[in-house]
Amino acid sequence: MPETQHRIAVDELHKIVEWTSAWYEQARAANFVSYPYQADNAVVARLRQYYRAGFTPAQAVEAYFGLALATLIPLQCACSGRR
């Protein structure tokens, strides 16, 4: 079975590290995460999607934690009072 490797250029790796660090700092500043924080596989997969889609770190914080909060807090319809 052939081994599949994804090689990336060193400069791209630096961009990814910078982007991830900025995401972490912004998530900490908004009190979504605290030190020490270790992302699980699901978080890493989602961040990978955001990075590839061209999100800024701030957009990724808003998208990830907004999505996480939306799953925890049911939305209420203002017009009918139903969920």
C-alpha positions in Angstrom: 0.0 0.0 0.0 1.6 3.3 -1.0 2.1 5.9 1.7 0.4 9.2 1.0 2.1 12.3 2.2 1.0 15.8 1.9 4.0 18.1 1.5 3.7 21.8 1.9 6.2 24.5 1.3 8.0 25.9 4.4 6.5 29.4 3.7 3.0 27.9 3.7 3.7 26.1 6.9 4.8 29.4 8.5 1.5 31.0 7.2 -0.5 28.2 8.8 1.4 28.5 12.1 0.8 32.3 12.1 -2.9 31.9 11.3 -3.4 29.3 14.0 -1.6 31.4 16.6 -3.7 34.4 15.7 -6.9 32.3 15.9 -5.8 31.0 19.4 -4.9 34.5 20.7 -8.3 35.9 19.5 -10.2 33.0 20.9 -8.4 33.5 24.3 -9.1 37.3 24.2 -12.8 36.5 23.7 -12.6 34.0 26.6 -13.6 31.1 24.4 -10.5 29.1 25.4 -8.0 29.3 28.2 -4.4 28.4 28.6 -3.4 25.6 28.2 -5.6 24.7 25.3 -5.2 21.7 23.1 -7.6 21.4 20.2 -9.1 18.0 19.5 -9.3 16.4 16.1 -12.7 17.9 15.4 -11.5 21.4 16.1 -8.4 20.9 13.9 -10.5 19.6 11.1 -12.8 22.6 11.3 -10.0 25.1 11.5 -8.4 23.4 8.4 -11.6 24.0 6.5 -11.7 27.7 7.6 -8.1 28.2 6.6 -8.5 26.6 3.2 -11.7 28.7 2.6 -9.7 31.9 3.2 -11.2 32.9 6.6 -9.2 35.3 8.7 -8.5 34.1 12.2 -11.1 36.5 13.5 -13.7 35.1 11.1 -12.8 31.6 12.1 -13.2 32.4 15.8 -16.6 33.9 15.1 -17.6 31.0 12.8 -16.4 28.2 15.1 -17.6 29.5 18.4 -20.8 31.0 17.0 -21.6 27.6 15.6 -20.6 26.0 18.9 -22.9 28.4 20.8 -25.7 27.9 18.4 -25.7 24.2 19.1 -25.9 24.8 22.8 -28.4 27.7 22.9 -31.6 27.0 21.0 -32.8 29.9 18.9 -36.2 31.3 19.7 -38.6 32.6 17.0 -39.5 36.1 18.2 -42.8 36.1 16.2 -44.4 32.9 17.6 -42.5 32.1 20.8 -41.7 28.7 19.5 -38.2 27.2 19.0 
